[in-house]
Amino acid sequence: MYRKLGIVILIAVTGVIASGRAVASDKVVWKSGMSHDFGEVWQNSVVMHRFEFTNNGKDTLHITRVRTSCGCTAAMVSAAAIAPGASGTIEAKFNTQGRKGPQQKSITIETSADRNEDLLLQLKGTILVPYPATPEYIRFSECVAGRSDTVAITLMNKTAKSIQIGQPRSSDAHIMLSLHKNDLGPGEQALVTAVILPDASMPKQFIATATLPLVAADVPVLNIPVLVSSRP
């Protein structure tokens, strides 16, 4: 029986782990496989999965390091040393904040054995955006001092419950925002209109934020980037 050390290893590593470098050792038996598909989840949720394994070898399995493919993924190892015949777990956590679409994250378990026997675990699935904006940002590309410009985007409620949109506000005084409707039922859309009033004091290029407070929604606010550039 092994002693749980409660070792938490949170390591962010950029880059892609080459296929073939990390392979499943026949000395380790995984209860539910080395890959987990979490299906479709909403953006900003946290996905968790427990990989359970047994040391089927004759020697103690020493876990020396855990690496993840990005900072959004973390791993917790139940014990650093797994005796022959004993079991252990790898607790995996994936934070979906700011991510969307198909995802695949990897966790590499380095052991005291040969480097070619590193263990590669995978998390995969699809992240859905509950309130997508089309386009994803507001762009004013040819601003001229003294001349106003207007850009509109569409906000959609893809969830199964109704929400309310509060008064939108801009981080820059040159930009004014308005809504054509505040209540948004499931599958409904709302038009967000942005008007810019350039003057001589406005920077030639900058990024602002349009903030929409949300009521009875899965997230409290929706922030939409505003890209501004003046005509040369």
C-alpha positions, -999 to +999 in steps of 0.1 A: +000+000+000+015+033-011+015+065+009-002+095-008+021+124-010-005+148-024+022+162-048+008+189-070+027+197-101+015+226-121+039+232-150+032+252-181+052+242-211+048+258-246+052+238-277+040+205-290+052+171-276+064+150-306+044+119-313+064+088-306+085+103-279+061+094-251+047+059-253+026+037-229+048+014-210+035-022-207+045-020-170+016+005-164-020-006-168-046+022-172-081+015-159-099+037-185-073+043-211-048+071-215-071+095-234-103+112-222-129+130-244-148+155-224-173+161-253-189+195-257-186+220-227-193+257-224-165+282-224-152+293-190-159+259-174-133+238-157-130+202-169-116+175-146-107+139-151-090+112-130-066+088-149-063+057-128-034+032-133-017+002-117+021-005-116+022-040-133+060-042-133+083-058-108+100-026-097+087+005-080+076+032-105+091+065-097+074+096-112+101+123-116+083+150-135+049+160-150+047+183-180+016+198-196+012+212-231-001+246-220-008+267-189-045+260-191-039+224-181-027+212-146-020+177-132-019+163-097-001+131-089-013+109-061+022+096-052+057+100-065+065+063-060+042+035-069+051+000-056+047-031-077+010-041-078-001-007-063-024+018-080-022+056-084-040+085-100-033+115-122-059+142-116-061+164-147-077+198-148-084+219-179-095+255-177-115+265-208-115+302-201-109+322-233-108+291-255-132+278-281-136+251-307-119+217-308-092+212-282-065+186-275-042+189-245-015+165-234+002+155-201+035+138-201+045+117-172+083+113-169+096+083-149+129+070-136+129+044-164+142+050-199+131+083-215+113+063-242+089+050-216+075+084-206+037+082-204+015+105-226-021+113-215-045+133-235-076+154-230-097+164-259-131+179-267-149+209-280-155+242-263-188+261-271-191+298-268-224+306-250-228+342-263-208+346-295-203+379-312-202+381-350-177+394-360-157+387-328-145+423-325-154+459-335-130+475-360-127+511-370-101+511-397-102+545-414-110+571-387-108+608-396-109+636-371-142+654-371-161+625-390-181+599-371-181+562-381-205+534-372-199+496-369-225+470-358-220+434-346-245+407-337-246+390-303-263+356-300-276+336-271-268+300-278-278+287-243-312+273-233-321+301-210-331+338-214-307+366-204-308+403-201-281+427-214-273+458-194-262+491-207-230+487-227-200+508-219-168+516-237-133+520-222-126+550-244-146+582-244-145+585-282-167+554-286-204+552-278-224+519-277-260+511-280-283+480-281-315+475-302-328+450-276-320+441-240-338+407-235-323+378-253-341+345-254-326+311-264-314+313-300-321+351-303-298+378-315-292+414-305-275+441-325-247+461-308-239+494-325-207+513-319-202+549-330-168+566-329-163+604-328-126+610-336-109+643-327-073+656-327-067+642-292-075+606-302-044+583-307-039+571-343-040+535-332-053+518-301-074+490-287-104+496-265-130+474-249-168+473-252-182+458-220-218+444-219-231+434-184-252+402-185-280+393-161-291+357-155-263+345-177-235+320-173-209+349-172-214+383-156-200+404-184-190+401-221-159+420-232-156+427-269-123+442-283-125+474-303-097+480-328-092+516-339-068+530-365-068+564-383-064+570-420-028+577-429 
